[in-house]
């Protein structure tokens, strides 16, 4: 599900400070990138059997190269997804997410947004 009204897509910034700030908030990029895109995930455990939730923030390079760490990244609206083992993560609007989980995800992303706004490119 798309997390609305966060305005993450207004942020454009260099990848090095972006990686740093995302890491401070426990959003992990790991190997989830290619030359033009990045994906940061925050893992949320669940009491449900074989279910894990993820808050995902994605971005695309508007200039430079992610691999060389010269990219300028424009962020996209954040997502809340549900991982079904072993099938993968679903972000569809047909998914049912507990309200307290949705609120937690929105609060996490709002804190990230606040820190990123201090460093975004003008």
Beta strands, then each sheet from edge to edge (+ up, - down):
strand 1: 12-14
strand 2: 37-44
strand 3: 51-63
strand 4: 72-75
strand 5: 79-84
strand 6: 88-90
sheet 1: 1+ 4- 3+ 2-
sheet 2: 1+ 4- 3+ 5- 6+
end
